[in-house]
Amino acid sequence: MSAVPRWALLSAGGAPVFLVGGWTLAQAAQSDGFDPVRQTISALAATGADHRWIMTLGLAGLGLCHLATALGLVSAAPAGRALLALGGLATLTLVAFPQHPTGDSTIHAVAAGVAFGALAVWPALAVPSRARPSLDGEHRPAAAFVRRLALAATVVLLALVGWFAVEFFTDGAWIGLTERLAAAAEAGVPLAAVLLSRRRPKPSGPG
């Protein structure tokens, strides 16, 4: 049996569902011609937004999913799990301190930065220093391969977050689009990590 519990698949799979499902339903509920390419996800949960509870629920579910996945991903190194949990806590902070109609509050802006940063870096720190055998003696994927994969994931995530940061600070035309690309990628990586951790090599046949 895998050391990563089956329920971790539910929490990891729930993260992108809450995020993408939340912004899809929230955008459809807006009555003022919301532009997802130019406007941010936070605007959907901002004070005064139409049906802001939809995106608020989506962000809350996302944060809780990350916390649960960090708890269940016992095959990962503690530093990586801690950063994943930090990303979940920062996401919940966004819910507690929503964007104001006149702009982000300081707490909201800092929480968003922490969430994006932690969720981009955690894969690189999640790979244990050496592969551990599973309970039945089979070995997990080679540590070197998993480490390269994790580093590649972090590079891609940091590139997406960096693109969003450039758009945000220069008031670019693709603020909303780049944020959604970065956020969706960060929501999907924990699911990939859980699936990889639960993967077991097939026993070799006779001969």
mmCIF file of the C-alpha atoms, coordinates in Angstrom:
data_MODEL
# 
_entry.id   MODEL 
# 
loop_
_atom_site.group_PDB 
_atom_site.id 
_atom_site.type_symbol 
_atom_site.label_atom_id 
_atom_site.label_alt_id 
_atom_site.label_comp_id 
_atom_site.label_asym_id 
_atom_site.label_entity_id 
_atom_site.label_seq_id 
_atom_site.pdbx_PDB_ins_code 
_atom_site.Cartn_x 
_atom_site.Cartn_y 
_atom_site.Cartn_z 
_atom_site.occupancy 
_atom_site.B_iso_or_equiv 
_atom_site.pdbx_formal_charge 
_atom_site.auth_seq_id 
_atom_site.auth_comp_id 
_atom_site.auth_asym_id 
_atom_site.auth_atom_id 
_atom_site.pdbx_PDB_model_num 
ATOM 1   C CA . MET A 1 1   ? 0.000   0.000   0.000   1.00 0.00 ? 1   MET A CA 1 
ATOM 2   C CA . SER A 1 2   ? 1.126   3.575   -0.672  1.00 0.00 ? 2   SER A CA 1 
ATOM 3   C CA . ALA A 1 3   ? 2.194   5.669   2.306   1.00 0.00 ? 3   ALA A CA 1 
ATOM 4   C CA . VAL A 1 4   ? 0.130   8.572   0.928   1.00 0.00 ? 4   VAL A CA 1 
ATOM 5   C CA . PRO A 1 5   ? -3.514  8.111   2.003   1.00 0.00 ? 5   PRO A CA 1 
ATOM 6   C CA . ARG A 1 6   ? -6.239  7.857   -0.615  1.00 0.00 ? 6   ARG A CA 1 
ATOM 7   C CA . TRP A 1 7   ? -8.058  10.879  0.776   1.00 0.00 ? 7   TRP A CA 1 
ATOM 8   C CA . ALA A 1 8   ? -5.097  13.009  -0.271  1.00 0.00 ? 8   ALA A CA 1 
ATOM 9   C CA . LEU A 1 9   ? -6.234  12.394  -3.850  1.00 0.00 ? 9   LEU A CA 1 
ATOM 10  C CA . LEU A 1 10  ? -9.557  14.035  -2.986  1.00 0.00 ? 10  LEU A CA 1 
ATOM 11  C CA . SER A 1 11  ? -7.962  17.105  -1.444  1.00 0.00 ? 11  SER A CA 1 
ATOM 12  C CA . ALA A 1 12  ? -5.379  17.462  -4.208  1.00 0.00 ? 12  ALA A CA 1 
ATOM 13  C CA . GLY A 1 13  ? -8.013  16.952  -6.908  1.00 0.00 ? 13  GLY A CA 1 
ATOM 14  C CA . GLY A 1 14  ? -10.386 19.331  -5.170  1.00 0.00 ? 14  GLY A CA 1 
ATOM 15  C CA . ALA A 1 15  ? -7.952  22.272  -5.334  1.00 0.00 ? 15  ALA A CA 1 
ATOM 16  C CA . PRO A 1 16  ? -8.246  22.973  -9.089  1.00 0.00 ? 16  PRO A CA 1 
ATOM 17  C CA . VAL A 1 17  ? -11.981 22.205  -8.952  1.00 0.00 ? 17  VAL A CA 1 
ATOM 18  C CA . PHE A 1 18  ? -12.583 24.836  -6.275  1.00 0.00 ? 18  PHE A CA 1 
ATOM 19  C CA . LEU A 1 19  ? -10.352 27.381  -8.023  1.00 0.00 ? 19  LEU A CA 1 
ATOM 20  C CA . VAL A 1 20  ? -11.397 27.012  -11.658 1.00 0.00 ? 20  VAL A CA 1 
ATOM 21  C CA . GLY A 1 21  ? -14.993 26.125  -10.813 1.00 0.00 ? 21  GLY A CA 1 
ATOM 22  C CA . GLY A 1 22  ? -15.155 29.110  -8.484  1.00 0.00 ? 22  GLY A CA 1 
ATOM 23  C CA . TRP A 1 23  ? -13.940 31.665  -10.967 1.00 0.00 ? 23  TRP A CA 1 
ATOM 24  C CA . THR A 1 24  ? -16.023 30.168  -13.793 1.00 0.00 ? 24  THR A CA 1 
ATOM 25  C CA . LEU A 1 25  ? -19.277 30.387  -11.822 1.00 0.00 ? 25  LEU A CA 1 
ATOM 26  C CA . ALA A 1 26  ? -18.377 33.758  -10.290 1.00 0.00 ? 26  ALA A CA 1 
ATOM 27  C CA . GLN A 1 27  ? -17.578 35.284  -13.679 1.00 0.00 ? 27  GLN A CA 1 
ATOM 28  C CA . ALA A 1 28  ? -20.886 34.062  -15.066 1.00 0.00 ? 28  ALA A CA 1 
ATOM 29  C CA . ALA A 1 29  ? -22.710 35.683  -12.133 1.00 0.00 ? 29  ALA A CA 1 
ATOM 30  C CA . GLN A 1 30  ? -21.255 39.149  -12.728 1.00 0.00 ? 30  GLN A CA 1 
ATOM 31  C CA . SER A 1 31  ? -23.611 41.731  -14.176 1.00 0.00 ? 31  SER A CA 1 
ATOM 32  C CA . ASP A 1 32  ? -21.075 44.365  -15.205 1.00 0.00 ? 32  ASP A CA 1 
ATOM 33  C CA . GLY A 1 33  ? -19.229 42.739  -18.095 1.00 0.00 ? 33  GLY A CA 1 
ATOM 34  C CA . PHE A 1 34  ? -16.401 41.214  -16.090 1.00 0.00 ? 34  PHE A CA 1 
ATOM 35  C CA . ASP A 1 35  ? -13.221 40.760  -18.169 1.00 0.00 ? 35  ASP A CA 1 
ATOM 36  C CA . PRO A 1 36  ? -11.215 37.707  -17.011 1.00 0.00 ? 36  PRO A CA 1 
ATOM 37  C CA . VAL A 1 37  ? -8.255  38.722  -19.189 1.00 0.00 ? 37  VAL A CA 1 
ATOM 38  C CA . ARG A 1 38  ? -7.784  42.081  -17.484 1.00 0.00 ? 38  ARG A CA 1 
ATOM 39  C CA . GLN A 1 39  ? -9.406  41.616  -14.061 1.00 0.00 ? 39  GLN A CA 1 
ATOM 40  C CA . THR A 1 40  ? -8.066  39.506  -11.209 1.00 0.00 ? 40  THR A CA 1 
ATOM 41  C CA . ILE A 1 41  ? -9.547  36.561  -9.373  1.00 0.00 ? 41  ILE A CA 1 
ATOM 42  C CA . SER A 1 42  ? -9.625  38.621  -6.176  1.00 0.00 ? 42  SER A CA 1 
ATOM 43  C CA . ALA A 1 43  ? -12.002 41.073  -7.849  1.00 0.00 ? 43  ALA A CA 1 
ATOM 44  C CA . LEU A 1 44  ? -14.605 38.295  -7.958  1.00 0.00 ? 44  LEU A CA 1 
ATOM 45  C CA . ALA A 1 45  ? -14.461 37.956  -4.165  1.00 0.00 ? 45  ALA A CA 1 
ATOM 46  C CA . ALA A 1 46  ? -13.960 41.652  -3.463  1.00 0.00 ? 46  ALA A CA 1 
ATOM 47  C CA . THR A 1 47  ? -16.208 43.607  -1.153  1.00 0.00 ? 47  THR A CA 1 
ATOM 48  C CA . GLY A 1 48  ? -19.207 44.722  -3.192  1.00 0.00 ? 48  GLY A CA 1 
ATOM 49  C CA . ALA A 1 49  ? -18.736 42.218  -6.045  1.00 0.00 ? 49  ALA A CA 1 
ATOM 50  C CA . ASP A 1 50  ? -21.844 40.490  -7.374  1.00 0.00 ? 50  ASP A CA 1 
ATOM 51  C CA . HIS A 1 51  ? -22.325 37.119  -5.656  1.00 0.00 ? 51  HIS A CA 1 
ATOM 52  C CA . ARG A 1 52  ? -18.894 37.400  -4.068  1.00 0.00 ? 52  ARG A CA 1 
ATOM 53  C CA . TRP A 1 53  ? -19.682 34.341  -1.942  1.00 0.00 ? 53  TRP A CA 1 
ATOM 54  C CA . ILE A 1 54  ? -19.027 32.103  -4.962  1.00 0.00 ? 54  ILE A CA 1 
ATOM 55  C CA . MET A 1 55  ? -15.352 33.020  -5.350  1.00 0.00 ? 55  MET A CA 1 
ATOM 56  C CA . THR A 1 56  ? -14.988 33.355  -1.588  1.00 0.00 ? 56  THR A CA 1 
ATOM 57  C CA . LEU A 1 57  ? -16.120 29.736  -1.243  1.00 0.00 ? 57  LEU A CA 1 
ATOM 58  C CA . GLY A 1 58  ? -13.803 28.740  -4.083  1.00 0.00 ? 58  GLY A CA 1 
ATOM 59  C CA . LEU A 1 59  ? -10.767 30.342  -2.435  1.00 0.00 ? 59  LEU A CA 1 
ATOM 60  C CA . ALA A 1 60  ? -11.663 28.893  0.967   1.00 0.00 ? 60  ALA A CA 1 
ATOM 61  C CA . GLY A 1 61  ? -11.979 25.411  -0.550  1.00 0.00 ? 61  GLY A CA 1 
ATOM 62  C CA . LEU A 1 62  ? -8.663  25.877  -2.353  1.00 0.00 ? 62  LEU A CA 1 
ATOM 63  C CA . GLY A 1 63  ? -6.864  26.855  0.841   1.00 0.00 ? 63  GLY A CA 1 
ATOM 64  C CA . LEU A 1 64  ? -8.340  23.984  2.837   1.00 0.00 ? 64  LEU A CA 1 
ATOM 65  C CA . CYS A 1 65  ? -7.449  21.522  0.076   1.00 0.00 ? 65  CYS A CA 1 
ATOM 66  C CA . HIS A 1 66  ? -3.815  22.646  0.137   1.00 0.00 ? 66  HIS A CA 1 
ATOM 67  C CA . LEU A 1 67  ? -3.701  22.251  3.920   1.00 0.00 ? 67  LEU A CA 1 
ATOM 68  C CA . ALA A 1 68  ? -5.176  18.757  3.720   1.00 0.00 ? 68  ALA A CA 1 
ATOM 69  C CA . THR A 1 69  ? -2.821  17.715  0.917   1.00 0.00 ? 69  THR A CA 1 
ATOM 70  C CA . ALA A 1 70  ? 0.178   18.986  2.877   1.00 0.00 ? 70  ALA A CA 1 
ATOM 71  C CA . LEU A 1 71  ? -0.966  16.818  5.782   1.00 0.00 ? 71  LEU A CA 1 
ATOM 72  C CA . GLY A 1 72  ? -1.495  13.739  3.631   1.00 0.00 ? 72  GLY A CA 1 
ATOM 73  C CA . LEU A 1 73  ? 1.573   13.979  1.397   1.00 0.00 ? 73  LEU A CA 1 
ATOM 74  C CA . VAL A 1 74  ? 3.748   12.126  3.894   1.00 0.00 ? 74  VAL A CA 1 
ATOM 75  C CA . SER A 1 75  ? 6.217   10.974  1.238   1.00 0.00 ? 75  SER A CA 1 
ATOM 76  C CA . ALA A 1 76  ? 7.348   14.578  0.682   1.00 0.00 ? 76  ALA A CA 1 
ATOM 77  C CA . ALA A 1 77  ? 10.088  16.319  2.635   1.00 0.00 ? 77  ALA A CA 1 
ATOM 78  C CA . PRO A 1 78  ? 8.906   18.432  5.592   1.00 0.00 ? 78  PRO A CA 1 
ATOM 79  C CA . ALA A 1 79  ? 10.118  21.706  4.055   1.00 0.00 ? 79  ALA A CA 1 
ATOM 80  C CA . GLY A 1 80  ? 8.016   21.196  0.947   1.00 0.00 ? 80  GLY A CA 1 
ATOM 81  C CA . ARG A 1 81  ? 4.945   20.182  2.939   1.00 0.00 ? 81  ARG A CA 1 
ATOM 82  C CA . ALA A 1 82  ? 5.371   23.232  5.154   1.00 0.00 ? 82  ALA A CA 1 
ATOM 83  C CA . LEU A 1 83  ? 5.459   25.558  2.155   1.00 0.00 ? 83  LEU A CA 1 
ATOM 84  C CA . LEU A 1 84  ? 2.384   23.891  0.655   1.00 0.00 ? 84  LEU A CA 1 
ATOM 85  C CA . ALA A 1 85  ? 0.581   24.386  3.967   1.00 0.00 ? 85  ALA A CA 1 
ATOM 86  C CA . LEU A 1 86  ? 1.773   28.004  4.080   1.00 0.00 ? 86  LEU A CA 1 
ATOM 87  C CA . GLY A 1 87  ? 0.275   28.525  0.631   1.00 0.00 ? 87  GLY A CA 1 
ATOM 88  C CA . GLY A 1 88  ? -3.011  27.148  1.923   1.00 0.00 ? 88  GLY A CA 1 
ATOM 89  C CA . LEU A 1 89  ? -2.962  29.403  4.988   1.00 0.00 ? 89  LEU A CA 1 
ATOM 90  C CA . ALA A 1 90  ? -2.127  32.443  2.870   1.00 0.00 ? 90  ALA A CA 1 
ATOM 91  C CA . THR A 1 91  ? -5.049  31.604  0.575   1.00 0.00 ? 91  THR A CA 1 
ATOM 92  C CA . LEU A 1 92  ? -7.390  31.465  3.562   1.00 0.00 ? 92  LEU A CA 1 
ATOM 93  C CA . THR A 1 93  ? -6.012  34.858  4.622   1.00 0.00 ? 93  THR A CA 1 
ATOM 94  C CA . LEU A 1 94  ? -7.147  36.223  1.258   1.00 0.00 ? 94  LEU A CA 1 
ATOM 95  C CA . VAL A 1 95  ? -10.651 35.092  2.177   1.00 0.00 ? 95  VAL A CA 1 
ATOM 96  C CA . ALA A 1 96  ? -10.487 36.752  5.591   1.00 0.00 ? 96  ALA A CA 1 
ATOM 97  C CA . PHE A 1 97  ? -9.150  40.011  4.119   1.00 0.00 ? 97  PHE A CA 1 
ATOM 98  C CA . PRO A 1 98  ? -10.830 40.475  0.718   1.00 0.00 ? 98  PRO A CA 1 
ATOM 99  C CA . GLN A 1 99  ? -9.932  43.067  -1.857  1.00 0.00 ? 99  GLN A CA 1 
ATOM 100 C CA . HIS A 1 100 ? -11.595 46.451  -1.406  1.00 0.00 ? 100 HIS A CA 1 
ATOM 101 C CA . PRO A 1 101 ? -13.348 48.268  -4.284  1.00 0.00 ? 101 PRO A CA 1 
ATOM 102 C CA . THR A 1 102 ? -10.602 50.921  -4.156  1.00 0.00 ? 102 THR A CA 1 
ATOM 103 C CA . GLY A 1 103 ? -7.794  48.355  -4.328  1.00 0.00 ? 103 GLY A CA 1 
ATOM 104 C CA . ASP A 1 104 ? -5.986  45.697  -2.306  1.00 0.00 ? 104 ASP A CA 1 
ATOM 105 C CA . SER A 1 105 ? -5.528  46.042  1.423   1.00 0.00 ? 105 SER A CA 1 
ATOM 106 C CA . THR A 1 106 ? -1.953  45.598  2.621   1.00 0.00 ? 106 THR A CA 1 
ATOM 107 C CA . ILE A 1 107 ? -2.777  42.263  4.265   1.00 0.00 ? 107 ILE A CA 1 
ATOM 108 C CA . HIS A 1 108 ? -4.507  41.014  1.103   1.00 0.00 ? 108 HIS A CA 1 
ATOM 109 C CA . ALA A 1 109 ? -1.556  41.994  -1.085  1.00 0.00 ? 109 ALA A CA 1 
ATOM 110 C CA . VAL A 1 110 ? 1.000   40.389  1.239   1.00 0.00 ? 110 VAL A CA 1 
ATOM 111 C CA . ALA A 1 111 ? -1.081  37.206  1.550   1.00 0.00 ? 111 ALA A CA 1 
ATOM 112 C CA . ALA A 1 112 ? -1.368  36.955  -2.237  1.00 0.00 ? 112 ALA A CA 1 
ATOM 113 C CA . GLY A 1 113 ? 2.389   37.321  -2.612  1.00 0.00 ? 113 GLY A CA 1 
ATOM 114 C CA . VAL A 1 114 ? 3.069   34.692  0.045   1.00 0.00 ? 114 VAL A CA 1 
ATOM 115 C CA . ALA A 1 115 ? 0.559   32.278  -1.504  1.00 0.00 ? 115 ALA A CA 1 
ATOM 116 C CA . PHE A 1 116 ? 1.955   32.604  -5.022  1.00 0.00 ? 116 PHE A CA 1 
ATOM 117 C CA . GLY A 1 117 ? 5.547   32.366  -3.816  1.00 0.00 ? 117 GLY A CA 1 
ATOM 118 C CA . ALA A 1 118 ? 5.079   29.402  -1.481  1.00 0.00 ? 118 ALA A CA 1 
ATOM 119 C CA . LEU A 1 119 ? 2.996   27.431  -3.966  1.00 0.00 ? 119 LEU A CA 1 
ATOM 120 C CA . ALA A 1 120 ? 5.611   27.989  -6.681  1.00 0.00 ? 120 ALA A CA 1 
ATOM 121 C CA . VAL A 1 121 ? 8.656   26.959  -4.608  1.00 0.00 ? 121 VAL A CA 1 
ATOM 122 C CA . TRP A 1 122 ? 7.308   24.018  -2.581  1.00 0.00 ? 122 TRP A CA 1 
ATOM 123 C CA . PRO A 1 123 ? 7.861   21.298  -5.240  1.00 0.00 ? 123 PRO A CA 1 
ATOM 124 C CA . ALA A 1 124 ? 11.624  21.943  -5.283  1.00 0.00 ? 124 ALA A CA 1 
ATOM 125 C CA . LEU A 1 125 ? 11.797  21.412  -1.517  1.00 0.00 ? 125 LEU A CA 1 
ATOM 126 C CA . ALA A 1 126 ? 9.395   18.476  -1.365  1.00 0.00 ? 126 ALA A CA 1 
ATOM 127 C CA . VAL A 1 127 ? 11.709  15.759  -2.712  1.00 0.00 ? 127 VAL A CA 1 
ATOM 128 C CA . PRO A 1 128 ? 13.323  13.713  0.094   1.00 0.00 ? 128 PRO A CA 1 
ATOM 129 C CA . SER A 1 129 ? 17.096  13.455  0.057   1.00 0.00 ? 129 SER A CA 1 
ATOM 130 C CA . ARG A 1 130 ? 16.805  9.815   -0.919  1.00 0.00 ? 130 ARG A CA 1 
ATOM 131 C CA . ALA A 1 131 ? 14.075  7.508   -2.161  1.00 0.00 ? 131 ALA A CA 1 
ATOM 132 C CA . ARG A 1 132 ? 12.389  5.406   0.511   1.00 0.00 ? 132 ARG A CA 1 
ATOM 133 C CA . PRO A 1 133 ? 11.032  1.902   -0.078  1.00 0.00 ? 133 PRO A CA 1 
ATOM 134 C CA . SER A 1 134 ? 7.305   1.388   0.116   1.00 0.00 ? 134 SER A CA 1 
ATOM 135 C CA . LEU A 1 135 ? 5.769   -0.922  2.708   1.00 0.00 ? 135 LEU A CA 1 
ATOM 136 C CA . ASP A 1 136 ? 5.979   -3.966  0.468   1.00 0.00 ? 136 ASP A CA 1 
ATOM 137 C CA . GLY A 1 137 ? 9.619   -3.429  -0.403  1.00 0.00 ? 137 GLY A CA 1 
ATOM 138 C CA . GLU A 1 138 ? 9.086   -1.804  -3.789  1.00 0.00 ? 138 GLU A CA 1 
ATOM 139 C CA . HIS A 1 139 ? 10.947  1.441   -4.439  1.00 0.00 ? 139 HIS A CA 1 
ATOM 140 C CA . ARG A 1 140 ? 9.412   4.741   -5.414  1.00 0.00 ? 140 ARG A CA 1 
ATOM 141 C CA . PRO A 1 141 ? 10.446  6.434   -8.671  1.00 0.00 ? 141 PRO A CA 1 
ATOM 142 C CA . ALA A 1 142 ? 14.164  7.193   -8.767  1.00 0.00 ? 142 ALA A CA 1 
ATOM 143 C CA . ALA A 1 143 ? 14.990  10.166  -6.574  1.00 0.00 ? 143 ALA A CA 1 
ATOM 144 C CA . ALA A 1 144 ? 17.064  11.837  -9.286  1.00 0.00 ? 144 ALA A CA 1 
ATOM 145 C CA . PHE A 1 145 ? 14.171  11.740  -11.767 1.00 0.00 ? 145 PHE A CA 1 
ATOM 146 C CA . VAL A 1 146 ? 11.659  13.024  -9.216  1.00 0.00 ? 146 VAL A CA 1 
ATOM 147 C CA . ARG A 1 147 ? 14.031  15.801  -8.162  1.00 0.00 ? 147 ARG A CA 1 
ATOM 148 C CA . ARG A 1 148 ? 14.482  16.955  -11.768 1.00 0.00 ? 148 ARG A CA 1 
ATOM 149 C CA . LEU A 1 149 ? 10.734  16.863  -12.267 1.00 0.00 ? 149 LEU A CA 1 
ATOM 150 C CA . ALA A 1 150 ? 10.145  18.896  -9.103  1.00 0.00 ? 150 ALA A CA 1 
ATOM 151 C CA . LEU A 1 151 ? 12.752  21.481  -10.058 1.00 0.00 ? 151 LEU A CA 1 
ATOM 152 C CA . ALA A 1 152 ? 11.247  21.784  -13.533 1.00 0.00 ? 152 ALA A CA 1 
ATOM 153 C CA . ALA A 1 153 ? 7.814   22.320  -11.998 1.00 0.00 ? 153 ALA A CA 1 
ATOM 154 C CA . THR A 1 154 ? 9.156   25.079  -9.763  1.00 0.00 ? 154 THR A CA 1 
ATOM 155 C CA . VAL A 1 155 ? 10.900  26.788  -12.695 1.00 0.00 ? 155 VAL A CA 1 
ATOM 156 C CA . VAL A 1 156 ? 7.690   26.779  -14.735 1.00 0.00 ? 156 VAL A CA 1 
ATOM 157 C CA . LEU A 1 157 ? 5.600   28.000  -11.791 1.00 0.00 ? 157 LEU A CA 1 
ATOM 158 C CA . LEU A 1 158 ? 8.051   30.797  -10.986 1.00 0.00 ? 158 LEU A CA 1 
ATOM 159 C CA . ALA A 1 159 ? 8.040   31.844  -14.639 1.00 0.00 ? 159 ALA A CA 1 
ATOM 160 C CA . LEU A 1 160 ? 4.233   32.039  -14.656 1.00 0.00 ? 160 LEU A CA 1 
ATOM 161 C CA . VAL A 1 161 ? 4.155   33.932  -11.353 1.00 0.00 ? 161 VAL A CA 1 
ATOM 162 C CA . GLY A 1 162 ? 6.856   36.274  -12.651 1.00 0.00 ? 162 GLY A CA 1 
ATOM 163 C CA . TRP A 1 163 ? 4.850   36.953  -15.806 1.00 0.00 ? 163 TRP A CA 1 
ATOM 164 C CA . PHE A 1 164 ? 1.820   37.780  -13.691 1.00 0.00 ? 164 PHE A CA 1 
ATOM 165 C CA . ALA A 1 165 ? 3.923   40.055  -11.452 1.00 0.00 ? 165 ALA A CA 1 
ATOM 166 C CA . VAL A 1 166 ? 5.188   41.988  -14.472 1.00 0.00 ? 166 VAL A CA 1 
ATOM 167 C CA . GLU A 1 167 ? 1.625   42.405  -15.774 1.00 0.00 ? 167 GLU A CA 1 
ATOM 168 C CA . PHE A 1 168 ? 0.398   43.445  -12.323 1.00 0.00 ? 168 PHE A CA 1 
ATOM 169 C CA . PHE A 1 169 ? 3.055   46.040  -11.564 1.00 0.00 ? 169 PHE A CA 1 
ATOM 170 C CA . THR A 1 170 ? 2.972   47.513  -15.071 1.00 0.00 ? 170 THR A CA 1 
ATOM 171 C CA . ASP A 1 171 ? -0.839  47.499  -15.246 1.00 0.00 ? 171 ASP A CA 1 
ATOM 172 C CA . GLY A 1 172 ? -0.612  45.271  -18.298 1.00 0.00 ? 172 GLY A CA 1 
ATOM 173 C CA . ALA A 1 173 ? -3.499  44.134  -20.464 1.00 0.00 ? 173 ALA A CA 1 
ATOM 174 C CA . TRP A 1 174 ? -3.178  40.462  -19.391 1.00 0.00 ? 174 TRP A CA 1 
ATOM 175 C CA . ILE A 1 175 ? -3.268  40.749  -15.600 1.00 0.00 ? 175 ILE A CA 1 
ATOM 176 C CA . GLY A 1 176 ? -6.256  38.449  -15.192 1.00 0.00 ? 176 GLY A CA 1 
ATOM 177 C CA . LEU A 1 177 ? -5.104  35.902  -17.753 1.00 0.00 ? 177 LEU A CA 1 
ATOM 178 C CA . THR A 1 178 ? -1.584  35.556  -16.356 1.00 0.00 ? 178 THR A CA 1 
ATOM 179 C CA . GLU A 1 179 ? -2.915  35.291  -12.807 1.00 0.00 ? 179 GLU A CA 1 
ATOM 180 C CA . ARG A 1 180 ? -5.277  32.511  -13.844 1.00 0.00 ? 180 ARG A CA 1 
ATOM 181 C CA . LEU A 1 181 ? -2.508  30.627  -15.645 1.00 0.00 ? 181 LEU A CA 1 
ATOM 182 C CA . ALA A 1 182 ? -0.222  30.819  -12.597 1.00 0.00 ? 182 ALA A CA 1 
ATOM 183 C CA . ALA A 1 183 ? -2.951  30.006  -10.086 1.00 0.00 ? 183 ALA A CA 1 
ATOM 184 C CA . ALA A 1 184 ? -4.305  27.063  -12.095 1.00 0.00 ? 184 ALA A CA 1 
ATOM 185 C CA . ALA A 1 185 ? -0.826  25.586  -12.551 1.00 0.00 ? 185 ALA A CA 1 
ATOM 186 C CA . GLU A 1 186 ? -0.103  25.926  -8.829  1.00 0.00 ? 186 GLU A CA 1 
ATOM 187 C CA . ALA A 1 187 ? -3.423  24.267  -7.995  1.00 0.00 ? 187 ALA A CA 1 
ATOM 188 C CA . GLY A 1 188 ? -2.651  21.321  -10.265 1.00 0.00 ? 188 GLY A CA 1 
ATOM 189 C CA . VAL A 1 189 ? 0.883   20.506  -9.109  1.00 0.00 ? 189 VAL A CA 1 
ATOM 190 C CA . PRO A 1 190 ? -0.147  19.023  -5.719  1.00 0.00 ? 190 PRO A CA 1 
ATOM 191 C CA . LEU A 1 191 ? -2.414  16.564  -7.557  1.00 0.00 ? 191 LEU A CA 1 
ATOM 192 C CA . ALA A 1 192 ? 0.483   15.510  -9.779  1.00 0.00 ? 192 ALA A CA 1 
ATOM 193 C CA . ALA A 1 193 ? 2.667   15.080  -6.692  1.00 0.00 ? 193 ALA A CA 1 
ATOM 194 C CA . VAL A 1 194 ? 0.106   12.888  -4.951  1.00 0.00 ? 194 VAL A CA 1 
ATOM 195 C CA . LEU A 1 195 ? -0.395  10.750  -8.061  1.00 0.00 ? 195 LEU A CA 1 
ATOM 196 C CA . LEU A 1 196 ? 3.360   10.303  -8.446  1.00 0.00 ? 196 LEU A CA 1 
ATOM 197 C CA . SER A 1 197 ? 3.776   9.443   -4.770  1.00 0.00 ? 197 SER A CA 1 
ATOM 198 C CA . ARG A 1 198 ? 1.063   6.805   -4.940  1.00 0.00 ? 198 ARG A CA 1 
ATOM 199 C CA . ARG A 1 199 ? 2.454   5.248   -8.093  1.00 0.00 ? 199 ARG A CA 1 
ATOM 200 C CA . ARG A 1 200 ? 3.774   1.730   -7.613  1.00 0.00 ? 200 ARG A CA 1 
ATOM 201 C CA . PRO A 1 201 ? 6.032   -0.128  -10.057 1.00 0.00 ? 201 PRO A CA 1 
ATOM 202 C CA . LYS A 1 202 ? 4.398   -3.117  -11.675 1.00 0.00 ? 202 LYS A CA 1 
ATOM 203 C CA . PRO A 1 203 ? 5.927   -6.391  -10.542 1.00 0.00 ? 203 PRO A CA 1 
ATOM 204 C CA . SER A 1 204 ? 8.018   -8.040  -13.216 1.00 0.00 ? 204 SER A CA 1 
ATOM 205 C CA . GLY A 1 205 ? 6.569   -11.161 -14.781 1.00 0.00 ? 205 GLY A CA 1 
ATOM 206 C CA . PRO A 1 206 ? 8.208   -14.569 -14.722 1.00 0.00 ? 206 PRO A CA 1 
ATOM 207 C CA . GLY A 1 207 ? 11.294  -14.979 -16.824 1.00 0.00 ? 207 GLY A CA 1 
# 
